[in-house]
Amino acid sequence: MTGVGDPVGIVLVGCTQAVAIVLGGPLLTGLMRKVRSRLEGRAGPPVHQPLLDLRKLFGKQRIRPLHSSWVFGAAPVVLVATVLVVAVMSPLVTSHPPLGRSADFFAIVFVLLVGSVFMALGALDTGTPFGGMGASRVMTIGALTEPALLVAILALSIPAHSSNLPAIVQLGLLHPEVIASPERILALCAFVVVVLAESGRVPVDNPSTHLELTMIHEAMVLEYAGPDLALVTAGESMRFALLLGLLVNLFVPWGVATQPGALGIFIGILVLGGKVAAAGVAIATFEVFSAKLRLFRVPELLAGGFVLAVLAAVTALVVQ
């Protein structure tokens, strides 16, 4: 049987994680829409509706602004590519992913940030007021969330003596008692705030709104259509699923394959899907009973996340 340590096994594991994110992102979006619809008393679309929407968009004509440059067309491709690179490197279904030694969280955050920056540049490249407004808001939120994310991971890396993601996951598997430690709980709260902000979810943003005074992410993608819009939609859903996958594996690592073998990888896929689906259902339920914050209140929430991350890092240092 091909093992994870074999070259063929490494390639298969990387492809498996990439396919899981490509398919799991839209399905997670569909599941959350279904849960919200049920809680609101509506039937709602089927769970696989986002996949049907993507197929429809890929079949349409590509339309781009007249005076846009290559940046506008490259932004969706860079977004999807960066998510796929991180998905292959991250410990999603196994604690020994391809290029696992290079899966330093600071490098992964930088790669994801490249996709966000290109999307902002693509929005600015259109020259429209909405594109500039959305890019400005997204970069402002990113400037507030990135420090909180980095400090939260610093709190997790102190007990593991490494910022390598597989090493942090393996620490949780070998020493389950660290899962309930104070620094982990504080870092978890900060990480959740960052994921909601980076993914444009309530209370930071409402993904279903189109009000020009409140929308953040939607303002950046108004000029995209056809295959370009499909790539943007797929990339955003993939990044959301990836962030949730990292969240559940860093704080609830059980089910991640630690030994070579197809059976462990298969179980890892099932467990990862279940944990991400549970997290998505919890977020969708929270969104139904919550309201979007006013834009000038968002920095207060993100500052609170940063404070939680700092407390987690300080607690980790004191315990060590």
C-alpha positions in Angstrom: 0.0 0.0 0.0 1.3 3.5 -0.9 2.3 5.4 2.2 2.2 9.0 3.0 6.0 9.1 3.1 6.3 7.8 -0.4 6.6 10.3 -3.3 3.4 8.9 -4.9 1.7 9.0 -1.5 2.7 12.6 -0.9 1.3 13.7 -4.3 -1.9 11.8 -3.6 -2.3 13.4 -0.2 -1.7 16.8 -1.7 -4.3 16.2 -4.4 -6.8 14.8 -1.9 -6.5 17.9 0.3 -6.8 20.2 -2.7 -9.9 18.4 -4.1 -11.4 18.4 -0.6 -11.1 22.2 -0.4 -12.3 22.7 -4.0 -15.5 20.7 -3.4 -15.9 21.3 0.3 -15.8 25.1 0.0 -19.0 25.5 -2.1 -20.7 22.6 -0.3 -20.0 24.3 3.1 -21.5 27.6 1.7 -24.6 25.6 0.6 -24.9 23.9 3.9 -24.8 27.2 5.8 -27.4 28.7 3.5 -29.6 25.7 4.1 -29.3 26.0 7.8 -30.0 29.7 7.8 -33.1 29.1 5.6 -34.4 26.4 7.9 -34.0 28.5 11.0 -35.7 31.4 9.2 -38.7 29.2 8.3 -37.8 28.9 4.6 -37.1 25.8 2.5 -33.9 27.2 1.0 -31.8 26.0 -1.9 -30.2 22.6 -2.0 -26.8 22.2 -0.4 -25.2 21.6 -3.8 -26.6 24.8 -5.3 -23.3 26.7 -5.1 -21.7 24.0 -7.3 -24.5 24.4 -9.9 -24.1 28.2 -9.8 -20.3 27.8 -10.4 -21.0 25.5 -13.4 -23.4 28.1 -14.8 -20.9 31.0 -14.3 -18.1 29.1 -16.0 -20.3 28.6 -19.0 -21.0 32.3 -19.5 -19.1 34.9 -21.5 -16.1 36.6 -19.8 -16.8 40.4 -19.6 -14.3 42.8 -18.2 -14.2 46.6 -17.8 -12.9 48.4 -20.9 -9.9 50.2 -19.3 -8.9 47.5 -16.8 -5.4 46.0 -17.0 -4.1 42.4 -16.5 -4.4 42.8 -12.8 -8.2 42.6 -13.0 -8.1 39.3 -14.7 -5.2 37.9 -12.7 -6.7 38.6 -9.3 -9.2 35.7 -9.2 -6.6 33.3 -10.5 -4.1 34.4 -7.8 -6.8 34.1 -5.1 -7.6 30.5 -6.1 -3.9 29.6 -6.5 -2.9 30.9 -3.1 -5.7 28.9 -1.4 -4.7 25.7 -3.2 -1.1 26.1 -2.3 -2.0 26.6 1.4 -4.5 23.7 1.2 -1.8 21.3 0.0 0.7 22.4 2.7 -1.7 22.4 5.7 -2.3 19.5 8.0 -6.0 19.0 7.1 -6.4 15.3 6.7 -2.9 14.2 7.8 -0.3 15.5 10.2 2.4 14.9 7.5 1.2 17.0 4.5 3.3 17.7 1.4 5.9 20.4 2.2 4.9 20.1 5.8 8.3 21.3 7.0 7.6 24.6 5.1 4.1 25.0 6.5 5.2 27.7 8.9 2.1 29.7 9.9 3.7 33.0 9.2 4.5 31.9 5.7 0.9 30.6 5.2 -0.6 33.9 6.4 1.6 35.7 4.0 0.5 33.5 1.1 -3.2 34.1 1.9 -2.5 37.8 2.2 -1.2 37.8 -1.4 -4.6 36.7 -2.6 -6.4 39.4 -0.6 -4.0 42.1 -1.9 -4.5 41.0 -5.5 -8.3 41.1 -5.1 -8.0 44.6 -3.7 -5.8 45.6 -6.6 -8.3 44.1 -9.0 -11.1 46.2 -7.4 -9.0 49.3 -7.7 -8.1 48.5 -11.3 -11.7 49.0 -12.4 -11.6 52.7 -11.4 -15.1 52.6 -10.0 -16.1 54.2 -6.7 -17.5 50.9 -5.3 -14.3 49.0 -6.1 -12.2 51.6 -4.3 -14.5 51.7 -1.4 -14.6 47.9 -1.0 -10.8 47.6 -1.4 -10.2 50.2 1.2 -12.5 48.5 3.7 -11.1 45.1 3.1 -7.5 46.3 3.5 -8.5 48.2 6.7 -10.0 45.0 8.2 -7.0 43.0 7.1 -4.7 45.4 8.8 -6.6 44.8 12.0 -7.0 41.0 11.7 -3.5 40.0 10.6 -1.8 41.0 13.9 -4.5 39.2 15.9 -4.0 36.1 13.8 -0.2 36.1 14.1 -0.3 36.7 17.9 -2.9 33.9 18.4 -0.7 31.5 16.5 2.3 32.7 18.5 0.4 31.7 21.6 -0.1 28.2 20.1 3.5 27.9 19.0 5.1 28.7 22.4 4.1 25.3 23.9 5.1 23.5 20.7 8.3 25.5 20.4 7.6 25.8 16.7 5.3 27.9 14.5 5.0 24.9 12.1 1.4 23.9 11.7 1.9 20.1 11.7 4.0 20.4 14.8 1.2 22.3 16.6 -1.3 19.7 15.5 0.9 16.8 16.6 1.4 18.5 20.0 -2.4 18.4 20.5 -2.6 14.8 19.5 0.3 13.7 21.7 -0.7 15.9 24.7 -4.5 16.3 24.8 -4.4 18.2 28.0 -3.1 21.3 26.2 -6.4 21.5 24.3 -8.2 22.8 27.4 -5.3 25.1 28.5 -6.2 28.8 29.1 -3.9 30.0 26.3 -5.6 27.7 23.8 -9.1 28.9 24.8 -8.1 32.5 24.5 -6.4 31.9 21.2 -9.5 30.0 20.0 -11.7 33.0 20.7 -9.2 35.3 18.9 -9.0 32.9 15.9 -12.8 32.8 15.6 -13.0 36.6 15.4 -10.3 36.6 12.7 -12.0 33.9 10.7 -15.3 35.7 10.8 -13.6 39.0 9.7 -11.5 37.5 7.0 -14.4 35.6 5.5 -16.8 38.5 5.6 -19.3 36.9 7.9 -21.7 38.4 10.4 -21.2 40.5 12.5 -18.3 42.0 10.5 -20.0 41.8 7.1 -23.2 40.3 5.6 -22.4 38.1 2.6 -26.0 38.4 1.3 -26.3 42.2 1.4 -26.0 44.5 -1.6 -26.5 47.8 0.2 -23.8 50.2 -1.1 -23.2 51.8 2.3 -22.6 48.6 4.2 -21.2 46.0 1.8 -17.5 45.3 2.0 -16.5 42.2 0.0 -19.4 42.5 -2.5 -18.2 46.0 -3.4 -14.9 44.6 -4.7 -16.5 42.0 -7.0 -19.3 44.0 -8.6 -17.4 44.3 -11.9 -16.6 40.6 -12.2 -18.8 38.3 -14.4 -18.8 34.9 -16.0 -15.7 32.7 -15.3 -13.9 35.5 -13.4 -16.8 35.7 -11.0 -16.9 32.0 -10.7 -13.2 32.0 -9.7 -13.8 34.7 -7.1 -16.8 32.9 -5.7 -15.0 29.6 -5.6 -11.9 31.1 -4.1 -13.7 32.9 -1.3 -15.7 29.8 -0.3 -12.5 27.7 -0.5 -10.6 30.1 1.7 -13.5 30.1 4.2 -13.4 26.2 4.3 -9.6 26.2 4.6 -9.7 28.7 7.6 -12.3 26.6 9.3 -10.3 23.4 8.6 -7.2 25.0 10.2 -9.3 26.2 13.1 -10.8 22.8 14.0 -7.6 20.9 13.5 -5.5 23.3 15.6 -8.0 23.2 18.5 -9.7 19.8 18.0 -7.0 17.8 16.2 -8.6 14.3 16.7 -9.2 12.4 13.5 -6.1 13.7 11.7 -4.2 10.8 10.1 -0.8 10.3 11.8 0.3 7.1 10.0 0.8 6.3 6.3 -2.1 4.5 4.6 -5.2 5.0 2.6 -7.5 4.1 5.4 -6.2 6.8 7.7 -6.5 9.4 4.9 -10.1 8.3 4.2 -11.0 8.6 7.9 -9.2 12.0 8.1 -11.3 13.3 5.2 -14.6 12.1 6.9 -13.6 13.6 10.3 -12.4 16.8 8.7 -15.7 17.2 6.8 -17.7 16.5 9.9 -15.8 19.0 12.0 -15.9 21.7 9.4 -19.6 21.1 8.8 -20.3 21.4 12.5 -18.4 24.6 12.7 -20.3 26.0 9.7 -23.6 25.1 11.2 -22.6 26.8 14.4 -21.6 30.0 12.5 -24.8 29.9 10.5 -26.9 29.6 13.6 -25.0 32.5 15.2 -25.6 34.6 12.1 -29.4 34.1 12.3 -29.6 35.4 15.8 -27.1 38.2 15.4 -27.0 41.5 13.5 -24.2 43.0 11.5 -22.2 45.6 13.4 -22.1 49.2 12.1 -18.9 49.8 10.2 -17.3 52.1 12.8 -17.9 49.4 15.5 -16.0 46.7 13.6 -12.5 47.9 14.7 -13.7 47.6 18.3 -14.5 43.9 17.7 -11.2 43.3 15.9 -9.3 45.1 18.7 -11.0 42.8 21.2 -9.7 39.8 19.2 -6.2 41.2 19.3 -6.4 41.7 23.0 -7.5 38.1 23.4 -4.6 36.9 21.3 -2.1 39.0 23.4 -3.6 37.5 26.6 -3.2 34.1 25.1 0.5 34.7 24.3 1.2 36.2 27.7 -0.5 33.2 29.4 1.5 30.8 27.3 4.7 32.6 28.3 3.8 32.6 32.0 2.9 28.9 32.0 6.1 28.0 30.2 
